[in-house]
Amino acid sequence: MGLLSDPNRRRALISLLTRLNAPICVLCYFAAVCWFMGLSFEPFTLRTYMSENAMGSTMVEERFPAGERALATAKEFGAHKKKVGGMPVDWLVKTMQARGLEVFTQRFSRTLPFPDENNERYIVEGTNVYGILRAPRAPRTEALVLSAPCSPGDDNNQAVGLLLGLAHYFRNQVFWAKDIIFLVNEHDLIGMQAWLEGYHHTNTTGMDWSPLQGRGGSIQAALSLELSSDVVTSLDIVLEGLNGQLPNLDLANLFYAFCQKIGVLCTIQGRIQRNDWDSVSGYSHAVQTMMLMVMKQASGRSWGDHGLFLRYHIEAATIKGINSFRQYKTDATTVGRLLEGMYRKLNNLLERLHQSYFFYLMPSLSHFVSIGYYMPAFGLLAVILLLRALDLWVQLATPPSRNEDGVADIEQSSTGVLSVLTPLVISHLTGAALYMLPVRFQEMAVEHFQVSETEAVVLTAIAVYTGGLALPHNTHRLISGEGTEQGWRVLKLVAVLYLAVLLGCTALINFSLGFILALTLVPVASFVTPHVPKLLSAVVLVILSPAFTLLFSVFIFQELQEMPVSFQDGWMLYLSVISQGILDHYLYGSLVYPLIALMVYPCWLLFWNILFWK
Amino acid sequence: MIVWSQSALQLATNYDFQEELVIRPLHSGDIYASFQFRTLWETDFMRENKVSHYRLFPKSLGQVISKFSVRELHISFTQGYWRTMQWGQPFLPSPPGAELWVWFQDSVTDVDAAWKELTNVLSGIFCASLNFIDSTNTVQPSASFKPLGIVNETDHRFLRYATLPREIVCTENLTPWKKLLPCGSKAGLAVLLKSEKLFHSSFFSQTVHIRPVCQDRECKTTSWELRQTLNVVFDLHTSGQGKREWSLFKMFSRTLTEACPLASSSKIYIDVTDNPQEEYFELSPATPLLSQAVVLGDRRTFSVYDLTQQVTFGTVRSLNLLIRWKSTEGSMLRPLLHAERYVAGYGLQTGEIHTVMYNNHPFRSFPVLLLDSVPWYLRLYIHTLTVTSKGKDNTPSYIHYQPSKDRMRPHLLEMLVQLPPHSVTEVTVQFERALLKWTEYTPDPNHGFYVGSSVISALVPSSVAMDTNITQEQPLFSSFFPCKEESSYFVRVYTEPLLVNLPTPDFSMPYNVICLTCTVVAVGYGSLYNLLTRSFQIEEPNPRLAKKIANFIRRIRGVPLLS
């Protein structure tokens, strides 16, 4: 404060910041990248530990004996599924009733905004079947959920078999304090969305479902099971949910603790933990694992059936059985015992899971990076924007012509407001068009061009996006007179502050998305002026635009998953990712697509506008 | 001496104690056992000279009645939720947790003070947390809870009703309850009440009801009735090891050898209505005694075992009833009336309470009284109240709504709704979650806050003519709710309680807040204050050293200084 109240020292500080602005910004950028890369270095991360006392110190025994019988049930389920050609509702109802559960069904139907070519579905109709194990002497206020999807083909039969086996075993135990809901959902995420909306009687996405008849009170935790083989080599836990939400870290800790106890190989992102953190390959392994998590989280989609629970403040995770070529196999009984142990511990919960972190990144299952550690990486990027804004502010505050009279100043500032407002409004209208047009005009596009609906949507989106690049010319026609030197500075100041607020808010909700966008957009925001070489800058600007960020992310993601693709395949993948992103928004309420279309893209257009300022 | 023995004789005739146990095998394979113990005493607690000689009637309760001028007292402790869909209607319904409702005599001037003291006393008697009943969870229902005994005044100013949905019921509540029985748990049916078995069940409920009743048809003399009931449901899978075979020993790990010597009647009833030819289950030892009673709108047939007869115990001198099922079919029931309730919505700002009531009668509609008592921290938006049946608006014919006052009293909503035949009626009301003061949170705030069950009282059309004569000899379980019409019977249904999460601060936050505010005050306020109060002056640049020396010399010389 003393520093700022003293005019001399303030002047000195400001001149220092403006003189050294560019070097400081470059330094900050590299510091941010280095900080981020350092996050997955094991000595810098924290070991995971169980925070919840109710789950930590209590002892439970796992005695589930009936793995073989569960697999037999799975075969029976598979046979009935093949016979009916879908979900064997009657058989499931009967089987669950025989196990002493209260069984209910829910019908749902949904017409997608445009056909989903990945899953080959357009008009979806299905039935969810769920059975409630009523806990003895419990007043139906709390519940736990175990779900397994009824997938097409022979997938996940074992998961349903194990679910029914566990239901049978759990029913004969006396220690349950919370109702347990065993759910078999059809059409994976759509069925899950219908069930959750029915359970909470909300309708956020315009789906048709029949109301639920039986409930178990407020759901405390949920696990979704995916198992497609009789034996597994490892179990993988999936945490990333809708809009980058994560379950409480204690749920992951619980899974890890039981894997250790029972001796099951466990993975996250499908990658086995390594102990050689001090070697280069060990470090790069950890970086890749964490990068995968960052990519998945940034995509904002639900990476398993569990992801939709998170909106309702229900801690949930998906557990996937993986059968690879390793020698050591785990049988269904062991997987059942693991789940039994987890449910018994969750049953002991006195409060919702809240003790541990909700914001974290995991370079391995035994280590995590908390929000306090990863936020500085983003903070360093945000500082660049603030420094650039300060620089512009200082330049605007000390105009070269100080001796002019007040009248001229007012005129200048009024044109300034107009010249800022027009590009702002027009670029946001373009963003709105990018958001609305693809789905609205698919029918027209299909009529006039030889494309399928899905292609029409994706191509319209790309067309609108590209069309926005012609914006500067149109903007200038609307402004009377020439753009002034003052004008672009004001516009840039507004754009930089807008970007800072936008990225800041995004990073608070979904750090990964905010960080990836900041990595590409912050350099754009800092160097763009009308005076840089036009052609070169335009290329750089386009390459750093959100669409290209997505394209690069697709390639990097494939590379990280050790499934590199050719450019051709990558491009097809890119198109399908766009359509999936739009579908995720309409089906489940994912916010990434509207965020990019309505906020980030218009913001980028502002910088594009500045580059072509006349 | 003669006078004394005469009065003793008279006293003895004024007392009556009956005990009975009803066992109903349920279709789901579970088994429902309901104990009823009734003590009648012809006396007047409100007399000037205090009643001091107690024989069968428990003294602790008698003193409570006379001290607080209680007209009727109904208290229930329940662990678990009655599953109407699987088990049908219970003989005596009760909500999860503790429920207490009391009618005071109209001579009581300060009802609230009496109520407060009464709850504390009862809390001591039953080892329960009834002392947590205060003005924030007490309501005065205007229509739902009418007196069950003889009535001469029904001004609801003298009624208090409260529930504690969070109350956990266990052995410590059972022991004082058993001590109120004349035989304790030493003899009679009460020997079966062993807590290790009773709390190994799906549902457990114990109640105490005190009310004045008529002795005879003309109601010339009245007496006080203390009715203690205990209901328990044993689970097929956990208690029965999955075998459809029940016996007294399997249920209670005891058999019966005698009746309570003080009891005028001691009977076991087994519901065999669905099983006239023993096609579903077989009963041993067989009994020739059959009894019929109209209960819950249906004529039921019971096999009766009279424990006062030595024949009942047979040659082994012990009675171990055995019920063995022949089939293994079990299905959901369709009770005429049932209800459920849940919270809709997500997020911690608003929500919606849905109460769904099912009328499964094929052609008759009937009215129900819905009572909702919602704590103040859920702020009901009463303008969003909707009642819909079959997709159409259903206007309640009577609404009594009392808004809440923060930290003072809860919302009270009572409605008379007509349920159309074969329909689902949904009552919804939106609410906003209040942010509590930080000392008002419970020690486990993330568990959520409970909202008590809503109460649905209804006159359900009966399939047989109901017995309106309440004084005649009939089994205890069929005679609790007085019946005024022949064509319908009274049912009370409780919905499940709700668990609602309120916005909860992170309680490690106060530390952070203290640190932050201290920093802000020290740095921010201090320097701002400094800036505001300091007067700024343009400071002369410091004179050079040579000038200083020159001025020093000039001062000595006495000539004007250099500026």
Boltz contact constraints between the chains, C-beta under 6 A:
constraints:
  - contact:
      token1: [A, 1]
      token2: [B, 527]
      max_distance: 6.0
  - contact:
      token1: [A, 5]
      token2: [B, 531]
      max_distance: 6.0
  - contact:
      token1: [A, 100]
      token2: [B, 237]
      max_distance: 6.0
  - contact:
      token1: [A, 136]
      token2: [B, 202]
      max_distance: 6.0
  - contact:
      token1: [A, 137]
      token2: [B, 79]
      max_distance: 6.0
  - contact:
      token1: [A, 137]
      token2: [B, 80]
      max_distance: 6.0
  - contact:
      token1: [A, 139]
      token2: [B, 81]
      max_distance: 6.0
  - contact:
      token1: [A, 139]
      token2: [B, 96]
      max_distance: 6.0
  - contact:
      token1: [A, 139]
      token2: [B, 497]
      max_distance: 6.0
  - contact:
      token1: [A, 140]
      token2: [B, 81]
      max_distance: 6.0
  - contact:
      token1: [A, 140]
      token2: [B, 496]
      max_distance: 6.0
  - contact:
      token1: [A, 141]
      token2: [B, 499]
      max_distance: 6.0
  - contact:
      token1: [A, 171]
      token2: [B, 237]
      max_distance: 6.0
  - contact:
      token1: [A, 172]
      token2: [B, 237]
      max_distance: 6.0
  - contact:
      token1: [A, 174]
      token2: [B, 238]
      max_distance: 6.0
  - contact:
      token1: [A, 200]
      token2: [B, 344]
      max_distance: 6.0
  - contact:
      token1: [A, 200]
      token2: [B, 346]
      max_distance: 6.0
  - contact:
      token1: [A, 201]
      token2: [B, 344]
      max_distance: 6.0
  - contact:
      token1: [A, 202]
      token2: [B, 345]
      max_distance: 6.0
  - contact:
      token1: [A, 215]
      token2: [B, 342]
      max_distance: 6.0
  - contact:
      token1: [A, 217]
      token2: [B, 499]
      max_distance: 6.0
  - contact:
      token1: [A, 218]
      token2: [B, 499]
      max_distance: 6.0
  - contact:
      token1: [A, 311]
      token2: [B, 346]
      max_distance: 6.0
  - contact:
      token1: [A, 312]
      token2: [B, 346]
      max_distance: 6.0
  - contact:
      token1: [A, 350]
      token2: [B, 444]
      max_distance: 6.0
  - contact:
      token1: [A, 351]
      token2: [B, 444]
      max_distance: 6.0
  - contact:
      token1: [A, 351]
      token2: [B, 446]
      max_distance: 6.0
  - contact:
      token1: [A, 351]
      token2: [B, 447]
      max_distance: 6.0
  - contact:
      token1: [A, 352]
      token2: [B, 446]
      max_distance: 6.0
  - contact:
      token1: [A, 354]
      token2: [B, 446]
      max_distance: 6.0
